[in-house]
Amino acid sequence: MANYLKLLISAAILGFLIYKVDFAAVTHTILGADLLLLGLALVFLIASQLVAAYRWSLIMGLLSYSHPLIFYVKSYFKGAMFNQVLPTSIGGDAYRVAEVKSQGGRLREAFYGVFIDRIVGLIGLLLITLVANMIDPSLLPTHIYYLVNGLILVAFAGFFVLLALHKLPLLERWSFTKLFFDLSQRFRLVYKTPKRISQQLGLSVLIHLLAMIAIFGIGHSVGINEPLVTYLVLIPPAILLTVLPLSFAGWGLREGALIFLFMSVGIDATLVLAMSILYGILLIFAALPGLVFYVRNKHKIL
């Protein structure tokens, strides 16, 4: 989707929310936020990205790439910068693929590595959501609770199907199905042993927990003093929605989803909008190391 259309969608949703909510109160809430909690939230967001870069490096290592960890850290932050800071049609994942290729990797293998990294990250987020829903099944409205858990189970089923596709050599005959066959083979290589599976899933859960704790801190900085489990239940559906390439860096979609979900448990929309805006701003700050790495890179691919 063209960037101007994404910007238009984000602006339209944010404009509607600002019209419906007392934005003067939102501004007052943002300006009165606890700076210590915001600073800690930024630290947790950066830590989340560092762990994510480490997880990606492990995946690429299993796919026979020998780049040092610092390469993946820099590339991951540069990808985050492209996602959060610059109005570009090249997403962070595409940038990471291109950078691996520029270092001598095959385009398809680079794509597989980034795709696997994304999928295992998604599985980690879904696991957190499922466990949190089991801890407090009464938090979400019944229809949303069953919808979210149903979608999670469908996603898990799709993941296991993908893992099994390498057992169907018939899929190698056609170029379209061969893509999934090859991808399944790479998944099998990465998750060949229980140790690898537990390591990857453990890192994925940790990455999202760090991000959730950051949002928990942001929420408390503006007065949403709910327990952590409330955030673990309500935040993931909003994050999953922002994965869709319908808005600019998730702006608008994230705010709308969070307001809807938090209002369902009685939280004031003013506080939720303030929290979401602060979260978006901190995501930009957390991505700024990527801008530094990109500017200092002597061999830019873009």
C-alpha positions in Angstrom: 0.0 0.0 0.0 1.4 3.4 -0.9 2.8 5.5 1.9 0.5 8.4 1.3 -2.5 6.2 1.7 -1.1 4.7 4.9 -0.5 8.2 6.2 -4.1 9.2 5.2 -5.5 6.2 7.1 -3.5 6.9 10.2 -4.4 10.6 10.1 -8.1 9.8 9.6 -8.3 7.4 12.5 -6.3 9.7 14.8 -8.3 12.6 13.7 -11.5 10.8 14.6 -10.2 9.7 18.0 -9.1 13.2 18.8 -12.5 14.5 17.8 -14.3 11.9 20.0 -11.9 12.3 23.0 -11.0 15.5 25.0 -7.6 16.0 23.4 -6.8 18.9 25.8 -7.1 16.3 28.6 -4.9 13.9 26.6 -2.2 16.5 26.2 -2.4 17.3 29.9 -2.1 13.6 30.8 0.9 13.2 28.5 2.7 16.3 29.9 2.1 15.0 33.4 3.3 11.5 32.8 5.9 10.0 35.2 9.3 10.6 33.5 11.0 7.9 35.5 8.5 5.3 34.4 8.8 6.5 30.8 12.6 6.2 31.0 12.4 2.7 32.3 9.9 1.8 29.6 12.4 3.0 27.0 15.1 0.8 28.5 12.8 -2.2 28.3 11.9 -1.4 24.7 15.6 -1.2 23.7 16.3 -4.4 25.6 13.5 -6.1 23.8 15.1 -5.2 20.4 18.5 -6.4 21.6 17.1 -9.8 22.5 15.2 -9.9 19.2 18.5 -9.2 17.3 20.1 -12.0 19.2 17.3 -14.4 18.4 17.6 -13.5 14.7 21.4 -14.1 14.8 20.8 -17.6 16.2 18.4 -18.4 13.4 20.7 -17.1 10.7 23.6 -19.0 12.3 21.6 -22.2 11.9 21.1 -21.3 8.3 24.9 -21.2 7.9 25.4 -17.5 8.1 28.5 -16.5 10.1 28.0 -12.8 10.6 29.0 -11.5 14.1 26.3 -10.6 16.5 26.9 -6.9 16.2 25.9 -7.1 12.5 22.5 -8.4 13.4 22.1 -5.9 16.2 22.9 -3.0 13.9 20.7 -4.4 11.1 17.8 -5.0 13.4 17.9 -1.5 14.8 18.1 -0.1 11.2 15.1 -2.2 10.3 13.2 -0.8 13.3 14.2 2.7 12.1 12.7 2.1 8.7 9.6 0.8 10.3 9.1 3.6 12.8 10.9 6.8 11.7 11.1 7.1 7.9 8.1 7.3 5.5 9.5 4.7 3.2 7.9 1.9 1.2 10.7 -0.4 2.3 9.8 -2.1 5.6 12.2 -3.1 8.2 12.0 -6.7 7.3 12.8 -6.0 3.7 15.7 -3.9 4.7 17.1 -6.7 6.8 16.8 -9.1 3.9 18.5 -6.7 1.6 21.4 -6.1 4.1 22.0 -9.8 4.6 22.1 -10.2 0.8 24.5 -7.3 0.4 26.9 -9.2 2.7 27.0 -12.2 0.4 23.9 -14.1 1.3 21.4 -15.5 -1.1 18.2 -13.5 -1.4 15.9 -16.5 -0.8 17.9 -17.7 2.2 17.9 -14.2 3.7 14.2 -14.0 3.2 13.7 -17.4 4.9 15.7 -16.3 7.9 13.8 -13.1 8.4 10.5 -14.8 7.8 11.2 -17.5 10.4 12.3 -14.8 12.8 8.9 -13.1 12.3 6.9 -16.3 12.7 8.6 -17.4 15.9 8.1 -13.9 17.3 4.4 -14.2 16.5 4.1 -17.6 18.2 5.7 -16.1 21.3 3.2 -13.3 21.4 0.3 -15.7 20.9 1.6 -17.9 23.7 1.6 -15.0 26.1 -1.9 -14.0 25.0 -3.2 -17.6 25.5 -1.7 -18.0 29.0 -2.9 -14.5 30.1 -6.4 -15.3 28.9 -6.3 -18.5 30.9 -5.1 -16.7 34.0 -8.0 -14.2 33.8 -10.7 -15.5 31.4 -13.3 -13.0 32.6 -11.4 -9.9 31.6 -12.4 -9.7 28.0 -16.0 -9.7 26.8 -17.1 -13.3 26.1 -17.3 -12.9 22.3 -13.9 -11.2 22.1 -12.4 -13.8 24.4 -13.6 -16.7 22.2 -12.6 -14.9 19.0 -9.1 -14.1 20.2 -8.5 -17.7 21.5 -10.0 -19.2 18.4 -7.7 -17.2 16.1 -4.8 -18.2 18.3 -5.6 -21.9 17.9 -6.0 -21.4 14.1 -2.6 -19.7 14.0 -1.0 -22.6 15.9 -2.6 -25.1 13.6 -1.2 -23.2 10.6 2.2 -23.2 12.2 2.2 -27.0 12.7 1.0 -27.5 9.1 3.9 -25.4 7.9 6.3 -27.4 9.9 5.0 -30.6 8.3 5.1 -29.5 4.7 8.6 -30.7 4.1 7.3 -34.3 4.4 5.3 -33.7 1.1 7.9 -33.9 -1.7 5.1 -33.5 -4.2 5.1 -29.8 -3.3 8.5 -29.4 -5.0 7.0 -29.7 -8.4 5.5 -26.2 -8.6 7.3 -23.0 -8.0 4.6 -21.6 -5.7 4.3 -24.6 -3.5 8.1 -25.1 -3.6 8.4 -21.9 -1.7 6.5 -23.3 1.2 8.2 -26.7 0.9 11.6 -25.0 1.2 10.4 -22.8 4.0 9.3 -25.8 5.9 12.7 -27.4 5.5 14.3 -24.3 6.9 11.9 -24.4 9.9 12.9 -28.1 10.5 16.6 -27.1 10.4 16.1 -24.3 12.9 13.8 -26.3 15.2 15.4 -29.7 14.8 15.8 -30.4 18.6 13.8 -29.7 21.7 16.6 -27.5 22.9 16.4 -25.3 19.9 12.6 -25.1 20.1 12.7 -24.2 23.8 15.5 -21.6 23.2 13.7 -19.9 20.4 10.3 -19.9 22.1 11.8 -18.7 25.4 13.5 -15.8 23.6 10.3 -14.9 21.8 8.3 -14.9 25.0 11.0 -12.8 26.7 11.1 -10.3 23.9 7.4 -9.7 24.1 7.4 -9.7 27.9 10.0 -6.9 27.9 7.8 -4.9 25.5 4.7 -5.6 27.6 6.4 -4.5 30.8 7.4 -1.3 28.9 3.7 -0.6 28.0 2.8 -1.5 31.6 5.1 1.2 32.8 3.8 3.7 30.2 0.3 2.9 31.3 1.1 3.4 35.0 2.9 6.7 34.1 -0.4 8.1 33.0 -2.6 6.6 35.7 -3.8 3.2 34.2 -2.9 1.4 37.4 -4.1 -2.1 36.3 -2.2 -5.3 37.1 0.3 -6.7 34.6 -2.1 -9.5 33.5 -4.6 -6.9 32.3 -1.9 -5.6 29.9 -0.9 -9.1 28.9 -4.5 -9.8 27.8 -5.4 -6.5 26.2 -2.1 -5.4 24.4 -1.4 -8.4 22.1 -4.5 -8.1 20.0 -3.7 -4.4 19.3 -0.1 -5.3 18.4 -1.3 -8.0 16.1 -3.6 -5.6 14.3 -0.7 -3.2 13.7 1.1 -5.9 11.8 -1.3 -5.4 9.0 0.2 -2.9 6.4 -2.8 -0.6 6.6 -1.4 2.4 8.4 1.9 4.2 8.9 3.9 2.4 11.6 0.7 1.2 13.2 -0.4 4.8 14.1 -4.2 5.1 14.3 -4.9 1.3 14.3 -3.0 0.9 17.5 -4.8 3.8 19.2 -8.2 2.7 18.1 -7.7 -1.0 19.1 -6.3 -0.1 22.5 -9.1 2.4 23.3 -11.7 -0.3 22.3 -10.0 -3.0 24.4 -9.2 -0.9 27.5 -12.7 0.7 27.5 -14.2 -2.8 27.5 -12.7 -3.1 31.1 -13.7 0.4 32.2 -10.6 2.4 31.5 -11.0 6.1 30.4 -10.3 6.6 26.7 -8.3 9.8 27.5 -5.8 7.8 29.5 -5.6 5.0 26.9 -5.0 7.5 24.0 -2.3 9.2 26.1 -0.6 5.8 26.8 -0.7 4.8 23.1 0.7 8.1 21.9 3.5 7.9 24.4 4.2 4.3 23.4 4.4 5.3 19.7 6.9 8.1 20.6 9.0 5.8 22.7 9.1 3.3 19.8 10.6 6.0 17.7 13.2 6.8 20.4 14.0 3.1 20.7 14.6 3.0 17.0 17.0 6.0 16.9 20.1 3.8 17.3 19.2 2.4 13.9 19.4 5.9 12.4 22.9 6.4 13.9 24.0 3.0 12.6 22.6 3.8 9.1 24.2 7.2 8.9 27.6 5.8 10.0 27.3 2.9 7.6 29.9 3.3 4.8 28.2 0.7 2.5 24.5 1.8 2.5 22.2 -0.4 0.5 19.6 2.3 0.1 
